[in-house]
Amino acid sequence: MIKIHVVVDSPKWKKKIKNLRNYFNFKQKKFNKLNLSKIKKEFTVFLTSNYKMKYLNSKFRKVNKPTDVLSFPLSIKLKNNIYIGDIAISYEIVNKRSRKSLFDHELDKMWIHGYLHLNGYNHVKNIDFKKMYKKENLIFKQLNF
């Protein structure tokens, strides 16, 4: 079970998806039907701009450019859940990628990717990349088709 909190930092997001909280509530319900985790987990999706992503990327990864998604793993035991961290996503990059697909599909790819990072997946080695990519695609397909 997961619970997704949403923080919108850039008004551009609402031009593409009118009610982001409803959107993520819907995705959360579909995700929870997949029964991927028996542990109750919470995380926040921070929807922001390239400007803020560049700042975060520079501060935490020492890379002075914007990026599509950043994950900030954390493990805090709450009353009945575990808070696993935060995911930041760039509007401009999602929007640019959506020229070849759908905006909401690109958004889903980003938060799923970030969610997997919060759960310990990485793509440093090629074998890890393949494993993570396969898991991302499986979740994406189950949420969108």
N, C-alpha and C positions, 0 to 999 in steps of 0.2 A: 504494500500500500504506500502511496505517495501523497503528499500534499504540496501543491505548488503555490508559492506566494509570488505576486507580480508587482514590480516597481517600474513605472514608466517615467523615464527621465527626459525623453524627447517627444514633443507633440506630433512629430512626423509619423510615428507608429500608428496613431489613431486615424490617419488618412487611409491606411491600408486595411486595418482591422478595427472596426468601430468600438467594439466592447472587448478589450483584451482580457479582462477578468473572466467573462463568460467563455471566451475562446479557450483559455487555459483550464477552466473548470470542466469544460467538455473533454479536453484532452486528458485531464487527470482522471475522469471517470472511465474513459476508454482504456487508459493505461492500467488502472487498477483492476479492470476485468481480465487483464492478461496474467495476473497473479505471478509477477516476476520476482516479487520480494515479499517474504512473510513478515519482515521487519517494517514497522511504520516509519517512513522517512519523510522529512520536510526539507525543502530547499527554496531559494528565491531566484527568480529570473528577473534580471535587471536589464530592461530594454532601453538602450541609450544610443548615442551618436558616435561617429568616427572620432570626433574631438575627444570625448571622454574615454573611448577605447584606446586612443593613442596615449593618453595620460596614464591609464591603468597598465597598459602594456609596458610603458617606459618605467613606471614605478616598480612594478612587481617582476618584470621579466628582463628589464634593461634593454628593451627593443623599442626604439623611438619611431614607431609607426602604428597605425591602427591595425586591428586584426578582427576577424569575424566573431570569434567567441573566446571568452576566458572563463576558466573555472577556478574557484577558490574553495578547495575542500576544507571541511571543518567537521568535527564530530563532537556534538554537544548533546548530552542526554537531556531530553525534556521530560515532562511528566509521563507521557505514553509513547513518545516518538523519539527519533534521533534526528537532529538537525544536521544535514550532511554538507551544507555550504551554499555558495552563491554562484550563479552563472550570469555573465554579462554578454550581451549580444549587440552588435552594431547594426543599426538600421540601414545605413548606406550600403553595406556589403550584402545584406540580405536582399535589399531592393535591387541592387545590380544583378545579383545571381538570379533573381526572379524574372528577369527578362527572357530567360530560356525555359522557365518553368512557372510554377505558381508561387506567389509570395508566402502563403501559409505553409507550403511544402518546404521552402527554404528555411523558414522560421523553425519548423518542426525538426529539420535536420540539425540545426544549430543547438536547440535546447536538448535534444536527445544526445548529441555529441558531448555537450557539457555535462549532462547527467551521468553519462558513462565515466567521464573523468572523475566526477565526484565519488564514483563507486570503485575507483582504483584502476580503471582501464587507462592505457596510454598507447601511444603510437611511435615510440622512440625506435624500436626495432621493427623490421619488416613483418615478422611473425605476429607481433603485438598489433600492428596496424591492421593486418588481415583479420585477426580475431575481433578487434574493435569495430571495423568496417562491417563485418558480417552481422554483428550484434545490432549495430545502428540500423542497418537495412531491415533486419527482422522486425525491430520495434517500429520503425517508420511504416512499413507495409501494414502491420497490424493496426496501427493508429489511423491510417488513411485509406484503407481499402476494405 
